[in-house]
Amino acid sequence: QPTDYHLSLMLVTRALFKEGESKATFTGRTPDGTISAWSVFGLKGSKIFLTLSGTGTEASMGIEGFVDRKSYLDADDDQRSFTLAVPVTQDYIVMIVPDPGATTNYIFDVRVE
């Protein structure tokens, strides 16, 4: 039977820290309105501090749990700074969402405590 379906693919970069470090800064670019996605691991009970800068108002963050698929921050909320009290041990996918069609350079700071 013919059927309609939709397949989407998101490439995710893991946010890695230097040995013994709990924070890191990453730079990136969102060419032609595409989303940049980062994976940040969090243990239940810890906190993840996220800051997006260098974008003005051309981009914001969205956060989703990799395992539970729960949305912790919607990109439509237009946030560039967020603290997540980690409820579940898992990877958290942080999406840097530019304005439609915008190419945006960004700086992404991550700290886990």
PyMOL commands that set and color helices and strands:
alter all, ss='L'
color gray80, all
select helices_A, chain A and resi 31-33+75-77
alter helices_A, ss='H'
color red, helices_A
select strands_A, chain A and resi 12-14+23-30+36-42+47-53+59-65+71-73+81-85+90-98+104-112
alter strands_A, ss='S'
color yellow, strands_A
deselect
rebuild
show_as cartoon
